[in-house]
Amino acid sequence: MEKNANNTSSAALQVKGNWNQIKGKIKQQYAHLTDDDLLYEEGKEDELYGRIQKKTGKTKEEVKSWIDKL
């Protein structure tokens, strides 16, 4: 579990650092997502993924993978 937590932290830091750029790319592909849907709060990445998942119909893993590729 510790290894998984570290991977999550690394991914979260990467997302945090590039979030404005990533958010713009997400909005280009899914214009119906609002700023509230894409609100990044440190420590609440799962909630962010959940909001995107709900609006796009993708699984949580698909959302994470898709964002990692942006």
N, C-alpha and C positions, 0 to 999 in steps of 0.2 A: 504494500500500500504506500509506503514511503516513496518509492520510485514513481508511482503514479502521481502522487501529490507534487513532486518536483517537476514532472512533465507538465502538469496542469499549470503550475506557477510560471514556467518558462513560456508556455503558450499564451498565458494571460498577459505577461509582460510584453510579449511581442505584439499582441493585439492592442494593448494600451498605447504603446509607442506609436503605432501607425493608425490609430482608430479613425481620425478624421479622413484620411485617405481611403481607408477601407469602407467607411460609411458612405462616401461618395460613390464608390463602385457598387455597393449594395443598392443604393437608391437608383442608380442607372438601370440596374437589372430588375428591381422590384420597386417601382415608383409608388406603389400603394403603402409602403412602409413609412411610418411617420418618424419624426425626431424622437418622440417618446418611445417608439418601438426600438429605436437604435441607441437609446441612452446607455452609455457605458458607465458603470459604477464599479470601482475597484472592490473585489471580493464578491461581486454579484454576477459573475460571468454566466453562470448557469441560468439565471433569470433572463439575461440578454439572449442567450441561445434559445431559450424557451419561447420568448416573444417572436423571434425570427422564425422558429420552427412552426409556431401556430399560424403565422401569416403566410408562410410559403408552402406548407404541407410537406416539408422535408423532415427527415428524422433528425434527432439531435446530433448524431454522428455525421450525417450528411452536411448539416449546417457548419459544424466545426471544421470538417475537411474542406468545405467550400471556402470558408473564411480564411483558412490557412493558406489556400492557393491564391488568394487575391493579392 
